[in-house]
Amino acid sequence: MGYIRLEKDSDGIIELIMDQPNQKVNTLGDEFIEAMQAAVNDIAAQKDDIKGVYVRSGKETFFGGGDLNKLLEMPTEMDQAEATRVFEGIMSAKAPLRQLETLGVPVAVGMNGAALGGGYEIALACHYRVAVKDAQMGLPEAQLGLMPGADGVVRMTRVHGLQNAITYISQGKQFKGEKALEKGYCDALADSEEDMHKKAKEWILANPEAAQPWDKPGFKIPGGSPADKDMDQGLQGLLFFGPVNVMINTWGNFPAAKAIFACISDVARVDFETAQKIEARYFLSLMRSNVAKNMISTFFFQLNALEAGASRPSFETIPKTDCKKLGILGAGQMGAGIAFAAAKVGIEVVLKDISQENADKGKAYAKGVCEKLASKGRMDEASSEALLGLIKPTADAADLAGCDIVVEAVFEDRKIKAAVTSETEAVTGAESVFATNTSSLPITGLAEASSRPENFIGMHFFSPAEKMPLVEIIKGEKTTDEALAKAFDLAIKLGKKPIVVNDGEGFFTTRVIAKTVEQSAAMVLEGVNPVVIENAAKQNGSPVGPLTAIDEISQATAYKNGQQLKADKEARGETVTPNPATILVNKMVEDFDRKGKVFGAGYYEYPEGGKKHIWPGLKEHFAPNGYKDIPFADVQDRLTFAQALEGVRAMEEGVVINPADGNIGSIMGIGYPAQTGGVFQHINSYGVKAFAERAEYLYQQYGDDFKVPALLKQKAAAGEKF
């Protein structure tokens, strides 16, 4: 059986059925292009004897997008002949879809499931689009460092106009149901596949003269085009300031953002056939970029593998578990955020605090989140009531009885954590898992307070827990695979991205981000201009600068955590040598009483009604004779290389096993520049040998944080990647 089969019904409608052999989903690759061209040629030969074409899938879902494995294999450097060959291949992929929409017969498509990327580009080439109500539609390529390449940009611009096309494509917008209908992603919704087939075919029979709007005389792009002599002023502003805004927002780190904006502007100026060639050239440039390869590797292949359970005990050994009742200790912002996330997916939640008043405040926080979503049209009253009805605030530990898992989200204080552990285990069943939410305290040590250390595990949520996607799951020395499986399955049910690491001080994410904090502090102490440090981080692609991040967390919190870690080490008889971050935070808190943004004073000044700015005292106290000048590239690399090298050390020590856990954790948990693909993919993309050589230079200049780990040296010598 081939990829595409054609079946003619009694009304004279040809069903073009896509059903790729030996695959769960249809994909857009060479096999599809060849089959589609043959099918369209066959239809063209009999177009005078048919009423129209109905495009649909023979799979349980519609279409899975392009073949990303081929994109990863694409060389970043190619000569003119190779570039021409690839360009012609892109154009050949477009040809059958263009031929289909210009056959002169009505063409409808039925989307019985996800139609994303290349799949939605197929739908755009049809005159009428019908979808079942839960079918997700859109062009998410930008999220992988790419742009649509099968005329998705050309058609979206002509369907939605420049401004909407830029928004939808650059943000990878996806819609389903009524929202998809409202946004024009489809023309009709169906209750079932049978209803979808019926509506599509009825439309074909009722519209024998159907054609794409852009193939009709007098067509104009909605909202206007740059080619219009009387171009709207709003459109002028978009085209004039848009590229500047793109560069400001991305610092040039994401070529796709720039290419998408430029391509939409260009294809709106010309005829369809010329626009096809323009899009192909932009697409080719992105196919060759390291950024796309990094993002595809991490955000598609590695993320999908993690979500499927790559770091979870085998499903054959331990079948999927289902947490139906969740206990949460601590009704502060973190606990309340976790409660919201759990109730949102239908889990019964017991939200416990030391008083009923505190517990009620936690539920009130969840209510506030519901109200914010409602104000944005993302939650109705019935859904809000159902969600809040699942959260039981309480001060009575007995209410935790029957909980499958209890997540502890109290203060980072060993004594408090130990007390709530004992109190909880006294009322929960022997199979109940106790998960501590801590950012740095070793799990094995906390488990000493547990009577069931085999069921004790770390689940490090990130704030705000109702929004942040990552959960870092930490195995203690005695944690069983059963407990790990339950924690992993809970994270997936909550809609989170779980990474799994072994125990150790700071685990993976806190340990790795600490190196950037230490390097930023070291540079402040050396007398480097803090504005340069902050800008270097932003130009690297970090969401915020490291000094801003500490101000947001608060120096007071960092100080308290540092004191706890110091006490822990001294209790173990270890020598405590303060690092630059500890030295600087101690000075900020003890000497200058600057405890962070929430206190109104940190590395930044926060004038009431004014714009924040760097505290002049940093220069006065640490660079009284003027700022120290070091190469800007060194400032940038000190912030990223320190993290990546610490990631390698964590792998050497067995804290992280799977590079995918490190890549996803570093980006989603601690804001490592996304265009690099994460700490390990950054090394791969940079070149393992070249990365080791650059690290050696930084080591000679700036100290031990950049000492090249043995594992990195081994891989560099062997020509291996992580």
Salt bridges, closest charged atoms under 4 A:
GLU7 OE2 - ARG5 NE 3.15
ASP9 OD2 - LYS201 NZ 2.93
GLU15 OE1 - ARG56 NE 2.58
GLU15 OE2 - LYS201 NZ 2.51
ASP19 OD2 - ARG5 NH1 3.32
ASP19 OD1 - LYS59 NZ 2.99
ASP30 OD2 - LYS70 NZ 2.81
GLU82 OE2 - ARG85 NH2 2.90
GLU101 OE2 - ARG98 NH1 2.65
GLU101 OE2 - ARG155 NH2 2.85
ASP151 OD1 - LYS94 NZ 2.58
ASP151 OD2 - ARG155 NH1 3.94
GLU182 OE1 - LYS179 NZ 3.82
ASP191 OD1 - LYS133 NZ 2.86
ASP195 OD2 - LYS199 NZ 3.43
GLU202 OE2 - LYS198 NZ 2.86
ASP215 OD1 - ARG98 NH2 2.76
GLU273 OE2 - ARG98 NE 3.14
GLU279 OE1 - LYS94 NZ 2.50
GLU307 OE2 - LYS497 NZ 2.49
ASP322 OD2 - LYS324 NZ 2.99
ASP322 OD1 - LYS493 NZ 2.56
GLU357 OE2 - LYS361 NZ 3.96
ASP399 OD1 - LYS392 NZ 3.30
GLU408 OE2 - LYS417 NZ 2.58
GLU412 OE2 - LYS417 NZ 3.41
GLU423 OE1 - LYS352 NZ 3.55
GLU472 OE1 - HIS460 ND1 2.90
ASP489 OD1 - ARG312 NE 2.88
GLU505 OE2 - LYS569 NZ 3.68
GLU505 OE1 - ARG572 NH2 3.92
GLU518 OE1 - LYS515 NZ 3.27
GLU526 OE2 - ARG638 NH2 2.84
GLU552 OE2 - LYS597 NZ 3.47
ASP568 OD2 - ARG414 NE 2.91
GLU570 OE2 - LYS566 NZ 2.88
GLU574 OE2 - ARG572 NE 2.83
ASP593 OD1 - LYS595 NZ 3.68
GLU605 OE1 - ARG594 NH2 3.24
ASP634 OD1 - ARG694 NH2 2.85
ASP637 OD2 - ARG694 NE 2.76
GLU646 OE2 - ARG511 NE 2.66
GLU646 OE1 - ARG649 NH1 2.89
GLU653 OE1 - ARG511 NH1 2.91
GLU693 OE2 - LYS689 NZ 3.46
ASP705 OD1 - LYS515 NZ 3.00
GLU720 OE1 - LYS715 NZ 3.68
